[in-house]
Amino acid sequence: MVGGHRRASLWSGTAASWVDLTPAGTGGDSYATGVSGGQQVGYAEVGGQRRASLWSGTAASWVDLTPAGATSSEAWTVAGGQQVGGADVGGQRRASLWRGTAGPWVDLHPAGASDSDALGVSDGQQVGYAEVAGSPRASLWRGTAASWVDLHAHLPGEFVESVASGVWTGNGRTYV
């Protein structure tokens, strides 16, 4: 904490390399939650609301990813120029995909789900969960809501909830 606020931070190997990523003039806390390829993601509190955020190593590089109409949003991870997280739109949590700007925002929320969130990204694939019939279900997307795969459906029957938080593609396979 600095001055009573949490600060999104970046280090490159030493304590002396610390960079405060908090955007100027936001007045609230900020958090960095993921880093890859020279980009950092997380959120900054602006006017009391969380705003999904993208940085490229400095506070001045801050990009507010929050889509139009969202009351709050967070970005959780970044890879390959894609950022994923969630946005609250119309009272519903919606899994979200960005490509460096607030628009065009890709709403990954599958039909029939009450809430969803994207937690991991790799090679154009996104993972997270979609809440269906009151239970979170591990989910996989390939860049669109229509591409949603309910991974939970492949688990044994005794599993009542599941969440996917990471994805990696290698050796011709996708690992979740």
C-alpha positions as CSV (number, residue, x, y, z in Angstrom):
1,M,0.0,0.0,0.0
2,V,1.1,3.5,-0.8
3,G,-0.7,6.5,0.7
4,G,-3.5,4.2,1.9
5,H,-4.1,2.6,-1.5
6,R,-3.2,-0.7,-3.1
7,R,-1.1,-0.1,-6.2
8,A,-0.8,-2.3,-9.3
9,S,2.9,-3.0,-9.5
10,L,5.5,-4.4,-11.9
11,W,9.0,-5.6,-11.0
12,S,11.7,-6.8,-13.4
13,G,14.0,-8.8,-11.1
14,T,14.9,-6.4,-8.3
15,A,13.1,-4.4,-5.7
16,A,14.7,-1.2,-7.2
17,S,12.9,-2.0,-10.5
18,W,9.4,-1.4,-9.0
19,V,7.0,0.4,-11.3
20,D,3.7,1.8,-10.0
21,L,1.1,1.1,-12.7
22,T,-1.7,3.0,-10.9
23,P,-3.3,5.3,-13.5
24,A,-3.0,9.0,-12.7
25,G,-6.1,10.7,-11.3
26,T,-8.0,7.5,-10.6
27,G,-7.9,8.0,-6.8
28,G,-8.6,4.4,-5.8
29,D,-6.9,1.1,-5.5
30,S,-5.4,-0.8,-8.5
31,Y,-4.4,-4.4,-8.9
32,A,-2.2,-6.3,-11.4
33,T,-3.4,-9.8,-11.9
34,G,-1.5,-11.1,-15.0
35,V,1.5,-10.5,-17.1
36,S,2.8,-11.8,-20.5
37,G,4.7,-10.5,-23.5
38,G,5.3,-7.0,-22.0
39,Q,1.6,-6.5,-21.1
40,Q,0.0,-6.4,-17.7
41,V,-3.7,-6.7,-16.8
42,G,-5.8,-6.2,-13.8
43,Y,-8.2,-3.5,-12.7
44,A,-8.2,0.1,-11.3
45,E,-10.9,1.6,-9.2
46,V,-12.2,4.7,-10.8
47,G,-15.1,6.6,-9.1
48,G,-15.6,3.6,-6.8
49,Q,-16.0,1.1,-9.7
50,R,-13.6,-1.5,-10.9
51,R,-12.3,-0.9,-14.5
52,A,-10.6,-3.8,-16.4
53,S,-7.1,-2.5,-17.2
54,L,-4.2,-3.1,-19.6
55,W,-0.7,-1.7,-19.2
56,S,2.5,-1.9,-21.2
57,G,5.0,-1.3,-18.4
58,T,4.0,2.2,-17.2
59,A,1.1,4.0,-15.6
60,A,0.9,6.3,-18.6
61,S,0.2,3.3,-20.9
62,W,-3.0,2.4,-19.0
63,V,-6.0,1.4,-21.2
64,D,-9.4,1.1,-19.7
65,L,-10.9,-2.0,-21.2
66,T,-14.4,-1.6,-19.6
67,P,-17.0,-2.1,-22.3
68,A,-19.8,0.5,-22.8
69,G,-22.7,-0.2,-20.5
70,A,-20.7,-2.2,-17.9
71,T,-20.9,-1.1,-14.3
72,S,-17.6,-2.8,-13.4
73,S,-15.1,-5.1,-14.9
74,E,-11.8,-6.9,-14.2
75,A,-9.1,-8.4,-16.5
76,W,-7.5,-11.6,-15.0
77,T,-4.9,-12.7,-17.5
78,V,-3.2,-11.9,-20.8
79,A,-1.4,-13.9,-23.5
80,G,-0.8,-13.5,-27.2
81,G,-2.4,-10.0,-27.4
82,Q,-5.6,-11.2,-25.8
83,Q,-6.9,-10.2,-22.4
84,V,-9.7,-12.0,-20.6
85,G,-11.9,-11.4,-17.5
86,G,-15.4,-10.4,-16.8
87,A,-17.7,-7.4,-17.0
88,D,-20.9,-6.7,-15.1
89,V,-23.6,-5.8,-17.7
90,G,-27.3,-5.6,-17.0
91,G,-26.8,-7.1,-13.5
92,Q,-25.1,-10.2,-15.0
93,R,-21.4,-11.2,-14.9
94,R,-20.2,-11.8,-18.5
95,A,-17.0,-13.6,-19.5
96,S,-15.1,-11.1,-21.6
97,L,-12.3,-11.1,-24.2
98,W,-10.4,-8.0,-25.3
99,R,-7.6,-7.4,-27.8
100,G,-5.9,-4.3,-26.4
101,T,-8.9,-1.9,-26.4
102,A,-12.3,-1.5,-24.9
103,G,-13.9,-2.0,-28.3
104,P,-14.6,-4.3,-29.9
105,W,-15.3,-6.2,-26.7
106,V,-16.1,-9.8,-27.2
107,D,-18.9,-11.0,-24.9
108,L,-18.2,-14.8,-24.4
109,H,-21.3,-15.3,-22.2
110,P,-23.1,-18.5,-23.4
111,A,-26.8,-18.7,-23.9
112,G,-28.6,-20.1,-20.9
113,A,-26.0,-19.1,-18.4
114,S,-26.8,-16.8,-15.5
115,D,-23.1,-15.7,-14.9
116,S,-19.8,-16.3,-16.5
117,D,-16.1,-15.3,-16.2
118,A,-13.0,-15.9,-18.3
119,L,-9.9,-16.7,-16.2
120,G,-7.3,-18.0,-18.6
121,V,-6.1,-17.5,-22.2
122,S,-3.6,-19.1,-24.6
123,D,-3.4,-19.5,-28.4
124,G,-6.8,-18.0,-29.1
125,Q,-8.6,-20.2,-26.5
126,Q,-10.2,-18.9,-23.3
127,V,-11.2,-20.8,-20.2
128,G,-13.3,-20.0,-17.1
129,Y,-16.8,-20.9,-16.0
130,A,-20.4,-20.4,-16.9
131,E,-23.0,-20.8,-14.2
132,V,-25.8,-23.0,-15.4
133,A,-28.8,-24.1,-13.3
134,G,-27.1,-22.6,-10.2
135,S,-23.7,-24.3,-10.6
136,P,-20.4,-23.1,-12.1
137,R,-19.3,-25.3,-15.0
138,A,-15.7,-25.3,-16.4
139,S,-15.8,-23.7,-19.8
140,L,-13.7,-23.4,-22.9
141,W,-14.2,-20.8,-25.7
142,R,-12.4,-20.1,-29.0
143,G,-13.1,-16.4,-29.3
144,T,-16.9,-16.3,-29.5
145,A,-19.9,-17.1,-27.2
146,A,-21.1,-19.6,-29.8
147,S,-17.9,-21.6,-29.5
148,W,-18.6,-22.4,-25.8
149,V,-17.7,-25.9,-24.7
150,D,-19.1,-27.1,-21.4
151,L,-16.1,-29.0,-20.0
152,H,-18.1,-30.0,-16.9
153,A,-20.2,-32.3,-19.0
154,H,-17.2,-34.6,-19.4
155,L,-16.7,-35.0,-15.6
156,P,-18.0,-38.0,-13.6
157,G,-21.5,-37.5,-12.2
158,E,-20.4,-36.9,-8.6
159,F,-18.9,-33.5,-9.6
160,V,-21.4,-30.7,-8.9
161,E,-19.2,-27.7,-9.7
162,S,-16.1,-27.0,-11.8
163,V,-14.0,-24.0,-12.9
164,A,-11.2,-23.9,-15.4
165,S,-8.5,-21.3,-14.6
166,G,-5.7,-22.1,-17.1
167,V,-5.2,-23.3,-20.6
168,W,-2.1,-24.2,-22.7
169,T,-1.8,-25.7,-26.2
170,G,1.2,-27.9,-27.0
171,N,2.1,-31.2,-28.7
172,G,-1.1,-31.0,-30.7
173,R,-3.3,-30.9,-27.6
174,T,-5.1,-28.4,-25.5
175,Y,-4.5,-28.7,-21.7
176,V,-7.0,-27.1,-19.3
